[in-house]
């Protein structure tokens, strides 16, 4: 296969999946890691894809663009893990908590297997799956049901009705973007409505957002920055952004990476 043909095939795969790993492309096309990285560099130069750690995603998302869960899962993996570890320290035995959809909340779910007497409410299929992979007899998982979105969130009136009858101690909210002007946002209107319902059902709101979410804006606002009791981010967030966050958010925790 000629390089141009391979690059076209790689682009088609990224468009289908939202993102791909270098290791998958190496296996699929039977070429070296360096060859694939050169192919991705060509696509980046053409403005068609963005390189991320370990792979590539489609370039230039707009405010209504919604990458799939697989595409988002290969972005900022180290940062998300660090954020999830700080979030897990807030969860105590016997709590009722909610986890929204998102790759950072999914990372958090994998760290909750040892918490006794935990009840978890979620509209995320990957979050529920992570909890079911490490089942505990004293753990309750409530999956809301609803209409599935590209990010594997369950949304719509079924999900909202299920959430409206519940009360939880903590909500761990994953977001697409955050800024002083637009607050915490998502590119999916249905998902925004469910996240607002989760916020209303929770006694305390904890937002999990890596530094790349700063000044990124989705089409729908979930809540203003000052609605968050706590924001957990990573050390990639610039000092000036931290200062702005501290002016509005109840508490800021910065996970060192």
C-alpha positions as CSV (number, residue, x, y, z in Angstrom):
1,X,0.0,0.0,0.0
2,X,1.3,3.4,-0.9
3,X,1.7,6.0,1.8
4,X,-1.1,8.2,0.4
5,X,-3.4,5.2,0.4
6,X,-2.5,4.3,3.9
7,X,-3.0,7.8,5.1
8,X,-6.4,7.9,3.5
9,X,-7.4,4.6,5.2
10,X,-6.1,5.9,8.5
11,X,-8.3,9.0,8.2
12,X,-11.3,6.9,7.3
13,X,-10.8,4.9,10.5
14,X,-10.4,8.0,12.7
15,X,-13.6,9.4,11.2
16,X,-15.5,6.2,11.9
17,X,-14.2,5.8,15.5
18,X,-13.4,9.4,16.5
19,X,-9.9,8.3,17.4
20,X,-7.3,5.5,17.0
21,X,-4.2,4.2,18.8
22,X,-0.9,4.0,17.1
23,X,-0.5,0.4,18.2
24,X,-3.8,-0.5,16.5
25,X,-2.7,1.1,13.3
26,X,0.7,-0.6,13.4
27,X,-1.1,-4.0,13.7
28,X,-3.7,-3.2,11.1
29,X,-1.3,-2.0,8.4
30,X,1.7,-4.1,9.2
31,X,4.2,-1.2,9.2
32,X,6.4,0.2,11.8
33,X,5.5,2.6,14.7
34,X,7.6,5.3,13.1
35,X,5.8,4.9,9.7
36,X,2.4,5.4,11.4
37,X,3.7,8.4,13.3
38,X,4.9,10.0,10.0
39,X,1.5,9.3,8.5
40,X,-0.2,11.0,11.4
41,X,2.2,14.0,11.1
42,X,1.1,14.4,7.4
43,X,-2.6,14.3,8.5
44,X,-1.9,16.8,11.3
45,X,-0.2,19.2,8.8
46,X,-3.3,19.0,6.6
47,X,-5.4,20.0,9.6
48,X,-7.4,16.7,9.5
49,X,-6.4,15.1,12.8
50,X,-4.9,16.0,16.2
51,X,-2.2,13.9,17.7
52,X,-2.8,12.9,21.3
53,X,-0.7,10.7,23.6
54,X,-0.7,7.2,22.0
55,X,-2.8,8.0,19.0
56,X,-4.9,10.6,17.1
57,X,-8.3,12.1,17.0
58,X,-10.3,14.2,14.6
59,X,-9.2,17.8,14.5
60,X,-11.1,21.0,15.0
61,X,-14.1,20.2,17.2
62,X,-16.9,22.8,17.3
63,X,-19.1,23.5,20.2
64,X,-21.6,20.8,19.1
65,X,-19.0,18.2,18.1
66,X,-19.1,15.2,20.4
67,X,-16.3,12.7,20.2
68,X,-17.0,9.1,21.1
69,X,-16.0,7.5,24.3
70,X,-13.2,5.6,22.6
71,X,-11.7,8.8,21.1
72,X,-11.8,10.6,24.5
73,X,-10.4,7.7,26.4
74,X,-6.9,8.1,24.8
75,X,-6.6,11.7,25.6
76,X,-4.8,12.9,28.8
77,X,-4.7,9.5,30.3
78,X,-2.1,10.3,32.9
79,X,-3.9,13.5,34.0
80,X,-7.2,11.7,34.2
81,X,-5.8,9.0,36.4
82,X,-4.2,11.5,38.7
83,X,-7.5,13.4,39.0
84,X,-9.5,10.2,39.6
85,X,-7.1,9.2,42.4
86,X,-7.7,12.5,44.2
87,X,-11.5,12.1,43.7
88,X,-11.5,8.6,45.1
89,X,-10.0,9.8,48.4
90,X,-13.3,11.7,48.9
91,X,-15.5,8.6,48.8
92,X,-16.2,7.0,52.2
93,X,-17.9,3.7,53.1
94,X,-21.7,3.9,53.2
95,X,-22.0,6.9,50.9
96,X,-24.4,7.4,48.0
97,X,-22.6,9.0,45.1
98,X,-23.4,9.8,41.5
99,X,-20.9,9.6,38.6
100,X,-21.8,11.3,35.3
101,X,-20.7,10.0,31.9
102,X,-17.1,10.7,30.9
103,X,-13.7,9.1,30.7
104,X,-12.4,10.7,33.9
105,X,-15.4,9.4,35.9
106,X,-14.9,6.0,34.3
107,X,-11.3,6.1,35.6
108,X,-12.7,7.0,39.0
109,X,-15.1,4.0,38.9
110,X,-12.2,1.6,38.6
111,X,-10.8,2.9,41.9
112,X,-14.0,2.3,43.9
113,X,-14.1,-1.5,44.1
114,X,-12.8,-1.6,47.7
115,X,-15.2,1.0,49.2
116,X,-17.7,-0.8,51.5
117,X,-21.4,-0.2,51.4
118,X,-21.3,2.1,48.4
119,X,-24.3,3.1,46.3
120,X,-23.4,4.5,42.9
121,X,-25.9,6.2,40.6
122,X,-24.8,6.7,37.0
123,X,-26.0,7.4,33.5
124,X,-22.7,6.0,32.1
125,X,-22.4,2.6,30.6
126,X,-18.6,2.4,31.0
127,X,-18.9,3.5,34.6
128,X,-21.5,0.8,35.3
129,X,-19.4,-1.8,33.5
130,X,-16.3,-0.9,35.5
131,X,-18.2,-1.4,38.7
132,X,-19.7,-4.7,37.6
133,X,-16.2,-5.9,36.7
134,X,-15.3,-5.8,40.4
135,X,-18.6,-6.7,42.1
136,X,-19.2,-6.4,45.8
137,X,-22.1,-7.9,47.6
138,X,-22.5,-4.7,49.7
139,X,-22.4,-2.4,46.6
140,X,-25.4,-1.0,44.8
141,X,-25.2,0.3,41.2
142,X,-28.1,2.2,39.8
143,X,-27.9,2.6,36.0
144,X,-30.5,5.2,34.9
145,X,-31.5,3.9,31.5
146,X,-32.3,6.2,28.6
147,X,-31.2,7.2,25.1
148,X,-27.5,6.4,24.4
149,X,-25.2,9.2,23.2
150,X,-21.9,9.0,21.3
151,X,-20.1,9.3,24.7
152,X,-22.0,6.3,26.0
153,X,-24.2,8.4,28.3
154,X,-27.8,7.5,28.9
155,X,-30.0,10.5,28.5
156,X,-33.6,11.7,27.9
157,X,-36.8,11.6,30.0
158,X,-36.3,8.1,31.3
159,X,-32.9,9.0,32.8
160,X,-34.1,12.3,34.1
161,X,-37.1,10.6,35.8
162,X,-34.9,8.0,37.5
163,X,-32.6,10.7,38.8
164,X,-35.3,13.0,40.1
165,X,-36.4,10.6,42.8
166,X,-32.9,10.1,44.2
167,X,-30.7,12.0,46.7
168,X,-26.9,11.5,46.8
169,X,-24.0,12.8,48.9
170,X,-21.6,13.6,46.1
171,X,-21.8,14.0,42.3
172,X,-18.6,13.5,40.4
173,X,-19.3,15.4,37.2
174,X,-17.2,15.1,34.0
175,X,-17.4,18.0,31.6
176,X,-16.4,18.8,28.0
177,X,-15.3,22.3,28.8
178,X,-15.2,25.1,31.4
179,X,-14.7,28.8,31.3
180,X,-15.7,31.8,33.5
181,X,-18.1,33.0,30.7
182,X,-19.9,29.8,29.9
183,X,-19.4,27.7,33.0
184,X,-19.2,23.9,32.8
185,X,-20.4,22.7,29.3
186,X,-21.1,19.7,27.1
187,X,-21.6,19.4,23.4
188,X,-24.8,17.3,23.9
189,X,-28.1,19.0,24.8
190,X,-29.7,15.8,26.2
191,X,-26.6,15.1,28.3
192,X,-26.7,18.6,29.7
193,X,-30.3,18.1,30.9
194,X,-29.3,14.8,32.7
195,X,-26.3,16.4,34.2
196,X,-28.4,19.2,35.6
197,X,-30.7,16.6,37.1
198,X,-27.8,14.9,38.7
199,X,-26.6,18.2,40.1
200,X,-30.0,18.9,41.6
201,X,-30.1,15.5,43.2
202,X,-26.7,15.9,44.9
203,X,-25.7,17.5,48.1
204,X,-22.2,18.4,46.9
205,X,-20.9,18.9,43.3
206,X,-17.4,17.8,42.5
207,X,-16.2,18.5,38.9
208,X,-13.5,16.5,37.4
209,X,-11.8,18.3,34.5
210,X,-8.2,18.1,33.1
211,X,-6.4,21.2,32.1
212,X,-7.4,20.9,28.4
213,X,-11.0,21.6,29.3
214,X,-10.1,25.2,30.2
215,X,-11.6,27.7,27.7
216,X,-13.2,24.9,25.8
217,X,-16.9,25.4,25.2
218,X,-19.7,23.0,24.4
219,X,-23.0,24.1,23.1
220,X,-24.9,23.6,26.4
221,X,-24.1,24.9,29.9
222,X,-24.6,22.5,32.7
223,X,-23.9,24.9,35.6
224,X,-21.9,28.1,36.2
225,X,-18.4,27.7,37.8
226,X,-19.6,28.9,41.2
227,X,-22.0,26.0,41.4
228,X,-19.1,23.6,42.0
229,X,-18.2,22.9,45.6
230,X,-14.9,21.4,44.4
231,X,-13.0,21.3,41.1
232,X,-10.3,18.7,40.7
233,X,-7.9,19.3,37.8
234,X,-4.2,18.6,37.0
235,X,-1.0,20.6,37.2
236,X,-1.2,21.5,33.6
237,X,-3.8,24.2,34.4
238,X,-2.0,27.6,34.0
239,X,-1.6,29.8,37.1
240,X,-3.8,32.5,35.7
241,X,-6.6,30.0,35.1
242,X,-6.2,28.7,38.7
243,X,-6.6,32.2,40.0
244,X,-9.8,32.6,38.0
245,X,-11.2,29.3,39.2
246,X,-10.4,30.1,42.9
247,X,-12.5,33.3,42.6
248,X,-15.6,31.3,41.7
249,X,-15.3,27.6,42.7
250,X,-15.7,26.6,46.4
251,X,-12.4,24.7,46.5
252,X,-9.7,23.8,43.9
253,X,-7.6,20.6,44.1
254,X,-4.7,20.3,41.7
255,X,-3.4,16.8,41.0
256,X,0.3,16.8,40.3
257,X,1.3,15.1,37.0
